[in-house]
Amino acid sequence: MKKLGVWLNKYFLSVWAVFLLFFIPLYPKLPLLDILPGYIVRIRLEDFFIAFAWLLLAYQLIKQRIQLKKAPLFKPIAIYLIIGFLSCLSALFITKTVPLELIHAGKLWLHYFRRIEYFSLFFIFYFGFKALPKKWQARAYFPLLPILLIVALYGFGQKYFYWPVYLTMNREFSKGMKLYLTEHARVSSTFGGHYDLAAFLVILLPLILALFYAVSKKLLKLAFLLGFSAGFWLLILTASRTSFIAYLASVGIFFFLMAIKKGFKWSLLRGGLVIFLSIFIMLFFGDLSSRYAHFVSGIKKYPGICFTVEPKEAKEAELIAKPVLPGGAILEKEEDKTKTASESAVCRALIRVNEKINLEKLAELIQKAKQSKLVAWLKPKPKKPDASQVVTKTDEVPVPVRPLPPDVYEDIPLYPTASPSAESAIATATLTPAPAPVGRTYSDNAYKYGLSAAIRLDALWPLAWEGFERNPLLGSGYSTLTKVKPTDFTEAESTDNDYLRMLGETGLLGSLSFLAIFGVVCYQAWQSLIHSRHVYDQLMAGAIIALVVGLLINAVYIDIFEASKVAYMLWAVVGIFFATRAKLKINPPTGGKR
């Protein structure tokens, strides 16, 4: 019993760090307590477990077994947190984007302390894994394999076996509501949304790939290959375009870095095979390829086809610059101003093809146009519904079907919340009848690029830039970018571009100091890659650089570093890397060839 007490006294933080490594990604985001009324962020079970790890860390500090200031990232993290603190003060007293009220100030400081919680995972895992015996150091990343397999298994269960889903994409879902995937819904596994899951895979897949090449036993290689394959297919099921690009970039970066140690031929053959198979599977399996097609079709133009028509028939057809052909063709009337008045009676109809359509079908349409002078197949100017065609008075006038954005599969109307009638509420305590559903409207960007991109282009990104303009040095403060007025209380925060978000919330100083942390990580990993004589450490250093680059790419379209599970796992694996790197005693060569 005494030996057990001595062992726990030495390794309890290490054991707890391993427990957190499993618990955080595998336990669904089920809430326990509300922090702020009406807000989406809630206290969860992992918050208590992380707080317990703080107590263990504090005990180590009191016993002087560890020193925080000796941790590799202590200074850059401290600088960022100081700037974040100043940004909060600026939001309260200078820009006054946060009112001096408990609920508003509470939300501001909540997001500041959440970032402290995220960074604390680095110190927990760094000191926890640094204390492990040397023989366990080489296996420090091995727990990531069963974690990935379990996450993938549950994701497959959601997709193919109707297993429950727990999301945090809005306040109602974040209450722990049990959901099930519909036909076009994307897999989220144990995470709060498919974007979070995809970002998690961008972290793990380069590490699993590195471990595949690090081990020599065939059975272990097969296990890591299985884990990588399962994780990749799970990434396909998330249908996250940005994360897939980030994954390809991280894999490419990994093999490029490995060429320094293993040679160009080794990296080209293996890297080319992995990237080729990844793109091939993406194109022919799953929904990801169609999501890319939706976006590209909105920005790619194909050559036009012209032919002449008589102006009389063109006028009767009422040429209007709207999509009137299958495939999105647009017809416009164009006069030839170089002709005389009598000769300019000839107009030209231009077909602009916005999407790929069957060329034979297009030729057939053009032939019909020539034969019928554009009258037979051009849509005439829309007419108002004719009430005389209604069979009975109880029938409704037919309404034409509205088109939907390419990534919207069902036109679900809005249902306004019924409000109490003042008189009836007092007299009878009853509510007015529920308002009729209202049809949704979509912007031009929604039809062009899809609803997902339109939300960013039309609302989130402009609001973030406005926050940056209020105070270019310190921003407008945490949780202020989705508000129209300072007194507004929003139930969630999202910019879907981490660079714009950090600029809007913490300004240039906060953005540069935050990105500097990754600069230090990549520099130290580069030193390990170049100077370490351990192949295992070289591979893991390359994987760390690769996953950081992947996340930085992913951050262009998603708020990666604010997603709790993603942030926890990021700083956890970075802490493991620095702990094992320190244990392996990397010494740069003093001279000569190696």
VOSEKE-545996 format. One record per residue (C-alpha): residue number from 1; residue in one letter; chain; x, y, z. Coordinates in steps of 0.1 Angstrom, whole numbers. Layout:
(pt NUM,A,A,(X,Y,Z))
...
! end
This chain:
(pt 1,M,A,(0,0,0))
(pt 2,K,A,(29,23,8))
(pt 3,K,A,(44,16,-26))
(pt 4,L,A,(12,24,-43))
(pt 5,G,A,(10,57,-24))
(pt 6,V,A,(46,66,-35))
(pt 7,W,A,(38,56,-71))
(pt 8,L,A,(6,78,-72))
(pt 9,N,A,(25,106,-55))
(pt 10,K,A,(49,106,-84))
(pt 11,Y,A,(27,96,-114))
(pt 12,F,A,(-9,108,-104))
(pt 13,L,A,(-7,138,-127))
(pt 14,S,A,(5,115,-155))
(pt 15,V,A,(-23,90,-150))
(pt 16,W,A,(-48,118,-149))
(pt 17,A,A,(-34,133,-181))
(pt 18,V,A,(-39,99,-199))
(pt 19,F,A,(-74,97,-185))
(pt 20,L,A,(-82,132,-199))
(pt 21,L,A,(-67,122,-233))
(pt 22,F,A,(-93,95,-236))
(pt 23,F,A,(-122,112,-219))
(pt 24,I,A,(-122,145,-237))
(pt 25,P,A,(-127,132,-273))
(pt 26,L,A,(-148,102,-264))
(pt 27,Y,A,(-174,116,-241))
(pt 28,P,A,(-203,135,-259))
(pt 29,K,A,(-208,172,-252))
(pt 30,L,A,(-236,167,-227))
(pt 31,P,A,(-242,197,-204))
(pt 32,L,A,(-244,198,-166))
(pt 33,L,A,(-250,234,-156))
(pt 34,D,A,(-258,267,-172))
(pt 35,I,A,(-233,295,-167))
(pt 36,L,A,(-252,324,-182))
(pt 37,P,A,(-290,324,-187))
(pt 38,G,A,(-299,320,-224))
(pt 39,Y,A,(-263,313,-235))
(pt 40,I,A,(-251,283,-255))
(pt 41,V,A,(-219,277,-235))
(pt 42,R,A,(-225,254,-205))
(pt 43,I,A,(-204,236,-179))
(pt 44,R,A,(-196,200,-188))
(pt 45,L,A,(-181,171,-170))
(pt 46,E,A,(-147,176,-186))
(pt 47,D,A,(-145,210,-170))
(pt 48,F,A,(-146,194,-135))
(pt 49,F,A,(-120,169,-146))
(pt 50,I,A,(-97,196,-159))
(pt 51,A,A,(-102,216,-128))
(pt 52,F,A,(-91,185,-108))
(pt 53,A,A,(-59,184,-129))
(pt 54,W,A,(-53,220,-120))
(pt 55,L,A,(-53,209,-83))
(pt 56,L,A,(-28,182,-91))
(pt 57,L,A,(-7,207,-110))
(pt 58,A,A,(-9,232,-81))
(pt 59,Y,A,(2,204,-57))
(pt 60,Q,A,(33,198,-79))
(pt 61,L,A,(40,235,-79))
(pt 62,I,A,(37,238,-41))
(pt 63,K,A,(61,208,-37))
(pt 64,Q,A,(85,226,-61))
(pt 65,R,A,(86,195,-84))
(pt 66,I,A,(77,216,-114))
(pt 67,Q,A,(81,252,-125))
(pt 68,L,A,(56,267,-150))
(pt 69,K,A,(81,293,-163))
(pt 70,K,A,(103,264,-175))
(pt 71,A,A,(76,250,-198))
(pt 72,P,A,(86,257,-234))
(pt 73,L,A,(55,278,-243))
(pt 74,F,A,(51,296,-210))
(pt 75,K,A,(63,330,-223))
(pt 76,P,A,(43,332,-256))
(pt 77,I,A,(11,320,-239))
(pt 78,A,A,(16,345,-210))
(pt 79,I,A,(21,373,-235))
(pt 80,Y,A,(-11,364,-254))
(pt 81,L,A,(-31,362,-222))
(pt 82,I,A,(-19,396,-210))
(pt 83,I,A,(-29,411,-243))
(pt 84,G,A,(-63,393,-241))
(pt 85,F,A,(-67,408,-206))
(pt 86,L,A,(-60,443,-219))
(pt 87,S,A,(-85,437,-247))
(pt 88,C,A,(-112,429,-222))
(pt 89,L,A,(-105,461,-203))
(pt 90,S,A,(-106,480,-236))
(pt 91,A,A,(-139,465,-245))
(pt 92,L,A,(-153,476,-211))
(pt 93,F,A,(-139,511,-207))
(pt 94,I,A,(-125,523,-241))
(pt 95,T,A,(-146,511,-270))
(pt 96,K,A,(-174,502,-246))
(pt 97,T,A,(-185,474,-268))
(pt 98,V,A,(-194,454,-237))
(pt 99,P,A,(-218,472,-213))
(pt 100,L,A,(-209,473,-176))
(pt 101,E,A,(-236,448,-167))
(pt 102,L,A,(-232,414,-151))
(pt 103,I,A,(-245,393,-180))
(pt 104,H,A,(-225,411,-206))
(pt 105,A,A,(-193,415,-187))
(pt 106,G,A,(-197,379,-175))
(pt 107,K,A,(-198,366,-211))
(pt 108,L,A,(-167,386,-219))
(pt 109,W,A,(-147,371,-190))
(pt 110,L,A,(-161,337,-196))
(pt 111,H,A,(-145,336,-231))
(pt 112,Y,A,(-112,349,-217))
(pt 113,F,A,(-111,322,-190))
(pt 114,R,A,(-121,295,-215))
(pt 115,R,A,(-89,303,-234))
(pt 116,I,A,(-69,299,-201))
(pt 117,E,A,(-86,265,-197))
(pt 118,Y,A,(-76,255,-232))
(pt 119,F,A,(-39,265,-227))
(pt 120,S,A,(-38,247,-194))
(pt 121,L,A,(-40,214,-212))
(pt 122,F,A,(-5,221,-226))
(pt 123,F,A,(9,224,-191))
(pt 124,I,A,(-10,194,-177))
(pt 125,F,A,(2,171,-205))
(pt 126,Y,A,(37,185,-207))
(pt 127,F,A,(44,180,-170))
(pt 128,G,A,(23,148,-168))
(pt 129,F,A,(41,130,-197))
(pt 130,K,A,(75,144,-188))
(pt 131,A,A,(73,126,-155))
(pt 132,L,A,(67,92,-172))
(pt 133,P,A,(96,66,-172))
(pt 134,K,A,(117,67,-203))
(pt 135,K,A,(105,33,-216))
(pt 136,W,A,(70,47,-219))
(pt 137,Q,A,(81,78,-237))
(pt 138,A,A,(83,60,-271))
(pt 139,R,A,(47,49,-266))
(pt 140,A,A,(34,83,-256))
(pt 141,Y,A,(13,87,-288))
(pt 142,F,A,(0,52,-289))
(pt 143,P,A,(-33,59,-270))
(pt 144,L,A,(-43,81,-300))
(pt 145,L,A,(-50,49,-320))
(pt 146,P,A,(-78,34,-299))
(pt 147,I,A,(-92,69,-294))
(pt 148,L,A,(-94,74,-332))
(pt 149,L,A,(-109,39,-337))
(pt 150,I,A,(-136,45,-311))
(pt 151,V,A,(-145,79,-325))
(pt 152,A,A,(-147,64,-360))
(pt 153,L,A,(-168,35,-348))
(pt 154,Y,A,(-193,58,-332))
(pt 155,G,A,(-194,80,-363))
(pt 156,F,A,(-201,50,-385))
(pt 157,G,A,(-228,40,-361))
(pt 158,Q,A,(-245,74,-365))
(pt 159,K,A,(-243,72,-403))
(pt 160,Y,A,(-253,35,-409))
(pt 161,F,A,(-270,23,-377))
(pt 162,Y,A,(-290,53,-365))
(pt 163,W,A,(-270,59,-333))
(pt 164,P,A,(-278,91,-314))
(pt 165,V,A,(-261,124,-321))
(pt 166,Y,A,(-255,152,-295))
(pt 167,L,A,(-248,186,-311))
(pt 168,T,A,(-240,221,-299))
(pt 169,M,A,(-248,239,-331))
(pt 170,N,A,(-276,259,-315))
(pt 171,R,A,(-288,265,-279))
(pt 172,E,A,(-316,239,-281))
(pt 173,F,A,(-294,212,-294))
(pt 174,S,A,(-267,221,-268))
(pt 175,K,A,(-291,212,-240))
(pt 176,G,A,(-282,175,-246))
(pt 177,M,A,(-310,168,-270))
(pt 178,K,A,(-308,133,-285))
(pt 179,L,A,(-309,136,-323))
(pt 180,Y,A,(-305,113,-353))
(pt 181,L,A,(-289,119,-387))
(pt 182,T,A,(-311,126,-417))
(pt 183,E,A,(-302,115,-452))
(pt 184,H,A,(-280,145,-460))
(pt 185,A,A,(-268,153,-425))
(pt 186,R,A,(-231,151,-418))
(pt 187,V,A,(-214,128,-392))
(pt 188,S,A,(-202,144,-359))
(pt 189,S,A,(-195,113,-338))
(pt 190,T,A,(-188,123,-302))
(pt 191,F,A,(-182,159,-311))
(pt 192,G,A,(-205,189,-311))
(pt 193,G,A,(-206,193,-348))
(pt 194,H,A,(-191,179,-381))
(pt 195,Y,A,(-167,208,-384))
(pt 196,D,A,(-152,200,-349))
(pt 197,L,A,(-149,164,-358))
(pt 198,A,A,(-132,172,-391))
(pt 199,A,A,(-107,195,-373))
(pt 200,F,A,(-100,167,-348))
(pt 201,L,A,(-91,144,-376))
(pt 202,V,A,(-68,170,-391))
(pt 203,I,A,(-49,168,-358))
(pt 204,L,A,(-49,130,-355))
(pt 205,L,A,(-44,117,-390))
(pt 206,P,A,(-8,131,-395))
(pt 207,L,A,(2,117,-361))
(pt 208,I,A,(-13,82,-369))
(pt 209,L,A,(5,84,-403))
(pt 210,A,A,(38,91,-386))
(pt 211,L,A,(33,63,-361))
(pt 212,F,A,(26,39,-391))
(pt 213,Y,A,(61,46,-404))
(pt 214,A,A,(76,48,-369))
(pt 215,V,A,(68,12,-358))
(pt 216,S,A,(85,-18,-373))
(pt 217,K,A,(62,-47,-362))
(pt 218,K,A,(38,-58,-389))
(pt 219,L,A,(9,-62,-365))
(pt 220,L,A,(13,-26,-352))
(pt 221,K,A,(17,-13,-387))
(pt 222,L,A,(-16,-30,-397))
(pt 223,A,A,(-33,-15,-367))
(pt 224,F,A,(-22,21,-375))
(pt 225,L,A,(-31,16,-411))
(pt 226,L,A,(-66,5,-400))
(pt 227,G,A,(-68,35,-378))
(pt 228,F,A,(-57,59,-405))
(pt 229,S,A,(-82,44,-430))
(pt 230,A,A,(-111,46,-406))
(pt 231,G,A,(-102,82,-397))
(pt 232,F,A,(-100,92,-434))
(pt 233,W,A,(-134,77,-442))
(pt 234,L,A,(-148,95,-412))
(pt 235,L,A,(-134,127,-426))
(pt 236,I,A,(-152,120,-459))
(pt 237,L,A,(-184,115,-440))
(pt 238,T,A,(-181,149,-424))
(pt 239,A,A,(-182,165,-459))
(pt 240,S,A,(-160,194,-447))
(pt 241,R,A,(-144,210,-477))
(pt 242,T,A,(-119,231,-458))
(pt 243,S,A,(-108,203,-435))
(pt 244,F,A,(-102,180,-465))
(pt 245,I,A,(-80,206,-481))
(pt 246,A,A,(-62,210,-447))
(pt 247,Y,A,(-58,173,-445))
(pt 248,L,A,(-42,171,-480))
(pt 249,A,A,(-19,200,-471))
(pt 250,S,A,(-8,184,-438))
(pt 251,V,A,(-1,151,-455))
(pt 252,G,A,(19,169,-482))
(pt 253,I,A,(38,189,-456))
(pt 254,F,A,(46,158,-437))
(pt 255,F,A,(61,139,-466))
(pt 256,F,A,(79,170,-478))
(pt 257,L,A,(96,173,-444))
(pt 258,M,A,(104,136,-443))
(pt 259,A,A,(123,140,-476))
(pt 260,I,A,(149,159,-456))
(pt 261,K,A,(157,128,-436))
(pt 262,K,A,(146,99,-458))
(pt 263,G,A,(152,112,-493))
(pt 264,F,A,(131,126,-521))
(pt 265,K,A,(123,92,-536))
(pt 266,W,A,(110,78,-504))
(pt 267,S,A,(86,107,-498))
(pt 268,L,A,(75,111,-533))
(pt 269,L,A,(64,75,-537))
(pt 270,R,A,(46,73,-504))
(pt 271,G,A,(32,108,-503))
(pt 272,G,A,(20,106,-539))
(pt 273,L,A,(2,73,-532))
(pt 274,V,A,(-16,87,-501))
(pt 275,I,A,(-26,119,-517))
(pt 276,F,A,(-38,102,-549))
(pt 277,L,A,(-59,76,-530))
(pt 278,S,A,(-73,104,-509))
(pt 279,I,A,(-85,125,-538))
(pt 280,F,A,(-97,94,-557))
(pt 281,I,A,(-119,83,-528))
(pt 282,M,A,(-132,118,-523))
(pt 283,L,A,(-142,122,-559))
(pt 284,F,A,(-161,89,-562))
(pt 285,F,A,(-174,82,-528))
(pt 286,G,A,(-194,103,-503))
(pt 287,D,A,(-209,137,-506))
(pt 288,L,A,(-178,158,-504))
(pt 289,S,A,(-172,160,-541))
(pt 290,S,A,(-207,174,-547))
(pt 291,R,A,(-200,201,-521))
(pt 292,Y,A,(-169,212,-539))
(pt 293,A,A,(-190,212,-572))
(pt 294,H,A,(-216,235,-556))
(pt 295,F,A,(-190,261,-547))
(pt 296,V,A,(-170,259,-579))
(pt 297,S,A,(-201,262,-601))
(pt 298,G,A,(-208,296,-586))
(pt 299,I,A,(-175,311,-596))
(pt 300,K,A,(-166,293,-628))
(pt 301,K,A,(-178,306,-661))
(pt 302,Y,A,(-177,288,-694))
(pt 303,P,A,(-175,304,-729))
(pt 304,G,A,(-207,319,-743))
(pt 305,I,A,(-225,310,-776))
(pt 306,C,A,(-241,337,-797))
(pt 307,F,A,(-267,337,-825))
(pt 308,T,A,(-290,364,-840))
(pt 309,V,A,(-327,367,-838))
(pt 310,E,A,(-353,391,-851))
(pt 311,P,A,(-360,419,-826))
(pt 312,K,A,(-398,414,-828))
(pt 313,E,A,(-396,379,-816))
(pt 314,A,A,(-370,388,-790))
(pt 315,K,A,(-393,415,-776))
(pt 316,E,A,(-422,391,-775))
(pt 317,A,A,(-401,366,-756))
(pt 318,E,A,(-391,394,-732))
(pt 319,L,A,(-355,385,-728))
(pt 320,I,A,(-344,390,-692))
(pt 321,A,A,(-311,383,-676))
(pt 322,K,A,(-323,355,-653))
(pt 323,P,A,(-315,318,-653))
(pt 324,V,A,(-340,303,-678))
(pt 325,L,A,(-323,272,-691))
(pt 326,P,A,(-314,238,-675))
(pt 327,G,A,(-278,242,-663))
(pt 328,G,A,(-282,279,-654))
(pt 329,A,A,(-279,295,-688))
(pt 330,I,A,(-286,333,-690))
(pt 331,L,A,(-300,351,-720))
(pt 332,E,A,(-294,387,-726))
(pt 333,K,A,(-304,411,-754))
(pt 334,E,A,(-275,429,-770))
(pt 335,E,A,(-278,456,-797))
(pt 336,D,A,(-251,461,-824))
(pt 337,K,A,(-244,498,-821))
(pt 338,T,A,(-221,498,-850))
(pt 339,K,A,(-250,494,-874))
(pt 340,T,A,(-274,520,-887))
(pt 341,A,A,(-308,526,-872))
(pt 342,S,A,(-325,502,-897))
(pt 343,E,A,(-297,476,-895))
(pt 344,S,A,(-296,476,-857))
(pt 345,A,A,(-330,459,-857))
(pt 346,V,A,(-311,427,-854))
(pt 347,C,A,(-304,416,-818))
(pt 348,R,A,(-280,390,-805))
(pt 349,A,A,(-289,365,-778))
(pt 350,L,A,(-260,353,-757))
(pt 351,I,A,(-261,320,-738))
(pt 352,R,A,(-238,321,-708))
(pt 353,V,A,(-233,286,-693))
(pt 354,N,A,(-227,289,-656))
(pt 355,E,A,(-225,252,-649))
(pt 356,K,A,(-215,221,-668))
(pt 357,I,A,(-244,207,-688))
(pt 358,N,A,(-247,181,-714))
(pt 359,L,A,(-233,195,-746))
(pt 360,E,A,(-257,176,-768))
(pt 361,K,A,(-286,189,-747))
(pt 362,L,A,(-272,225,-751))
(pt 363,A,A,(-269,221,-789))
(pt 364,E,A,(-305,208,-790))
(pt 365,L,A,(-317,239,-771))
(pt 366,I,A,(-299,262,-794))
(pt 367,Q,A,(-314,245,-825))
(pt 368,K,A,(-349,249,-810))
(pt 369,A,A,(-341,285,-803))
(pt 370,K,A,(-331,292,-839))
(pt 371,Q,A,(-362,274,-853))
(pt 372,S,A,(-387,291,-830))
(pt 373,K,A,(-371,326,-828))
(pt 374,L,A,(-367,321,-791))
(pt 375,V,A,(-404,322,-785))
(pt 376,A,A,(-411,285,-778))
(pt 377,W,A,(-385,278,-751))
(pt 378,L,A,(-378,311,-735))
(pt 379,K,A,(-395,317,-702))
(pt 380,P,A,(-419,347,-706))
(pt 381,K,A,(-420,374,-680))
(pt 382,P,A,(-435,359,-648))
(pt 383,K,A,(-472,367,-645))
(pt 384,K,A,(-492,371,-613))
(pt 385,P,A,(-513,340,-604))
(pt 386,D,A,(-547,341,-620))
(pt 387,A,A,(-574,338,-593))
(pt 388,S,A,(-600,330,-620))
(pt 389,Q,A,(-584,295,-624))
(pt 390,V,A,(-591,286,-588))
(pt 391,V,A,(-617,258,-587))
(pt 392,T,A,(-634,268,-554))
(pt 393,K,A,(-632,298,-531))
(pt 394,T,A,(-615,277,-504))
(pt 395,D,A,(-586,269,-527))
(pt 396,E,A,(-554,289,-527))
(pt 397,V,A,(-539,306,-557))
(pt 398,P,A,(-510,284,-569))
(pt 399,V,A,(-476,297,-560))
(pt 400,P,A,(-445,289,-581))
(pt 401,V,A,(-418,268,-565))
(pt 402,R,A,(-389,288,-554))
(pt 403,P,A,(-353,275,-562))
(pt 404,L,A,(-331,265,-533))
(pt 405,P,A,(-293,271,-528))
(pt 406,P,A,(-272,241,-539))
(pt 407,D,A,(-265,230,-503))
(pt 408,V,A,(-301,233,-491))
(pt 409,Y,A,(-321,201,-497))
(pt 410,E,A,(-354,210,-481))
(pt 411,D,A,(-374,243,-480))
(pt 412,I,A,(-383,245,-443))
(pt 413,P,A,(-403,276,-435))
(pt 414,L,A,(-397,298,-405))
(pt 415,Y,A,(-422,297,-376))
(pt 416,P,A,(-424,330,-358))
(pt 417,T,A,(-429,327,-320))
(pt 418,A,A,(-464,335,-310))
(pt 419,S,A,(-466,365,-287))
(pt 420,P,A,(-492,371,-260))
(pt 421,S,A,(-520,396,-267))
(pt 422,A,A,(-520,423,-240))
(pt 423,E,A,(-558,424,-235))
(pt 424,S,A,(-565,387,-238))
(pt 425,A,A,(-536,378,-216))
(pt 426,I,A,(-550,399,-188))
(pt 427,A,A,(-586,388,-193))
(pt 428,T,A,(-583,352,-202))
(pt 429,A,A,(-546,344,-198))
(pt 430,T,A,(-546,329,-233))
(pt 431,L,A,(-522,333,-263))
(pt 432,T,A,(-530,346,-297))
(pt 433,P,A,(-531,320,-325))
(pt 434,A,A,(-497,309,-337))
(pt 435,P,A,(-485,330,-367))
(pt 436,A,A,(-485,314,-401))
(pt 437,P,A,(-451,300,-413))
(pt 438,V,A,(-430,324,-433))
(pt 439,G,A,(-409,314,-463))
(pt 440,R,A,(-372,317,-461))
(pt 441,T,A,(-353,342,-483))
(pt 442,Y,A,(-318,336,-496))
(pt 443,S,A,(-291,360,-508))
(pt 444,D,A,(-274,360,-542))
(pt 445,N,A,(-243,345,-526))
(pt 446,A,A,(-264,317,-512))
(pt 447,Y,A,(-275,308,-548))
(pt 448,K,A,(-240,313,-562))
(pt 449,Y,A,(-218,296,-536))
(pt 450,G,A,(-242,279,-512))
(pt 451,L,A,(-258,288,-479))
(pt 452,S,A,(-228,279,-459))
(pt 453,A,A,(-205,304,-477))
(pt 454,A,A,(-232,330,-479))
(pt 455,I,A,(-236,332,-442))
(pt 456,R,A,(-199,340,-439))
(pt 457,L,A,(-198,365,-468))
(pt 458,D,A,(-230,383,-460))
(pt 459,A,A,(-229,385,-422))
(pt 460,L,A,(-202,370,-401))
(pt 461,W,A,(-170,383,-419))
(pt 462,P,A,(-182,419,-423))
(pt 463,L,A,(-192,420,-386))
(pt 464,A,A,(-157,407,-376))
(pt 465,W,A,(-140,434,-397))
(pt 466,E,A,(-161,461,-381))
(pt 467,G,A,(-150,448,-347))
(pt 468,F,A,(-113,452,-358))
(pt 469,E,A,(-119,487,-371))
(pt 470,R,A,(-132,498,-337))
(pt 471,N,A,(-98,492,-321))
(pt 472,P,A,(-71,479,-345))
(pt 473,L,A,(-46,472,-317))
(pt 474,L,A,(-68,454,-292))
(pt 475,G,A,(-101,447,-311))
(pt 476,S,A,(-136,450,-296))
(pt 477,G,A,(-132,422,-270))
(pt 478,Y,A,(-143,386,-268))
(pt 479,S,A,(-178,376,-277))
(pt 480,T,A,(-187,410,-293))
(pt 481,L,A,(-186,402,-331))
(pt 482,T,A,(-221,389,-336))
(pt 483,K,A,(-238,419,-319))
(pt 484,V,A,(-255,447,-339))
(pt 485,K,A,(-256,469,-308))
(pt 486,P,A,(-234,468,-277))
(pt 487,T,A,(-265,460,-256))
(pt 488,D,A,(-275,430,-277))
(pt 489,F,A,(-271,396,-260))
(pt 490,T,A,(-263,369,-285))
(pt 491,E,A,(-268,332,-275))
(pt 492,A,A,(-237,321,-294))
(pt 493,E,A,(-205,334,-310))
(pt 494,S,A,(-192,325,-345))
(pt 495,T,A,(-172,341,-372))
(pt 496,D,A,(-162,310,-392))
(pt 497,N,A,(-128,325,-399))
(pt 498,D,A,(-104,324,-370))
(pt 499,Y,A,(-81,351,-384))
(pt 500,L,A,(-110,376,-387))
(pt 501,R,A,(-123,365,-353))
(pt 502,M,A,(-89,371,-335))
(pt 503,L,A,(-85,404,-354))
(pt 504,G,A,(-120,415,-344))
(pt 505,E,A,(-118,404,-308))
(pt 506,T,A,(-82,411,-298))
(pt 507,G,A,(-68,432,-327))
(pt 508,L,A,(-34,431,-342))
(pt 509,L,A,(-16,426,-309))
(pt 510,G,A,(-37,396,-299))
(pt 511,S,A,(-36,380,-334))
(pt 512,L,A,(2,383,-337))
(pt 513,S,A,(8,370,-302))
(pt 514,F,A,(-15,341,-307))
(pt 515,L,A,(1,331,-340))
(pt 516,A,A,(35,335,-324))
(pt 517,I,A,(27,305,-302))
(pt 518,F,A,(24,283,-333))
(pt 519,G,A,(56,299,-346))
(pt 520,V,A,(75,287,-315))
(pt 521,V,A,(59,252,-318))
(pt 522,C,A,(69,248,-354))
(pt 523,Y,A,(104,262,-347))
(pt 524,Q,A,(110,237,-319))
(pt 525,A,A,(96,209,-339))
(pt 526,W,A,(119,218,-368))
(pt 527,Q,A,(149,217,-344))
(pt 528,S,A,(138,182,-334))
(pt 529,L,A,(135,171,-371))
(pt 530,I,A,(169,184,-380))
(pt 531,H,A,(190,176,-350))
(pt 532,S,A,(174,146,-333))
(pt 533,R,A,(191,112,-340))
(pt 534,H,A,(159,93,-331))
(pt 535,V,A,(138,84,-362))
(pt 536,Y,A,(107,83,-340))
(pt 537,D,A,(112,118,-328))
(pt 538,Q,A,(119,130,-364))
(pt 539,L,A,(86,115,-376))
(pt 540,M,A,(66,130,-347))
(pt 541,A,A,(82,164,-352))
(pt 542,G,A,(72,163,-389))
(pt 543,A,A,(37,153,-379))
(pt 544,I,A,(34,182,-354))
(pt 545,I,A,(44,208,-380))
(pt 546,A,A,(20,192,-405))
(pt 547,L,A,(-10,193,-382))
(pt 548,V,A,(-3,229,-372))
(pt 549,V,A,(-2,239,-409))
(pt 550,G,A,(-34,219,-414))
(pt 551,L,A,(-52,237,-386))
(pt 552,L,A,(-40,271,-398))
(pt 553,I,A,(-55,263,-432))
(pt 554,N,A,(-87,250,-416))
(pt 555,A,A,(-90,282,-395))
(pt 556,V,A,(-97,302,-428))
(pt 557,Y,A,(-132,288,-428))
(pt 558,I,A,(-139,276,-392))
(pt 559,D,A,(-134,289,-357))
(pt 560,I,A,(-110,260,-349))
(pt 561,F,A,(-91,274,-319))
(pt 562,E,A,(-124,282,-300))
(pt 563,A,A,(-139,248,-304))
(pt 564,S,A,(-134,232,-270))
(pt 565,K,A,(-127,196,-279))
(pt 566,V,A,(-104,206,-308))
(pt 567,A,A,(-85,231,-286))
(pt 568,Y,A,(-81,206,-258))
(pt 569,M,A,(-67,179,-281))
(pt 570,L,A,(-44,204,-299))
(pt 571,W,A,(-27,216,-268))
(pt 572,A,A,(-27,181,-253))
(pt 573,V,A,(-7,166,-283))
(pt 574,V,A,(16,197,-284))
(pt 575,G,A,(23,191,-246))
(pt 576,I,A,(30,154,-253))
(pt 577,F,A,(54,164,-281))
(pt 578,F,A,(74,188,-259))
(pt 579,A,A,(75,163,-230))
(pt 580,T,A,(89,135,-251))
(pt 581,R,A,(112,158,-269))
(pt 582,A,A,(127,170,-236))
(pt 583,K,A,(130,134,-224))
(pt 584,L,A,(149,123,-255))
(pt 585,K,A,(176,150,-248))
(pt 586,I,A,(180,164,-282))
(pt 587,N,A,(214,180,-286))
(pt 588,P,A,(223,198,-318))
(pt 589,P,A,(256,186,-333))
(pt 590,T,A,(286,208,-326))
(pt 591,G,A,(302,203,-360))
(pt 592,G,A,(312,178,-386))
(pt 593,K,A,(290,154,-406))
(pt 594,R,A,(266,129,-391))
! end
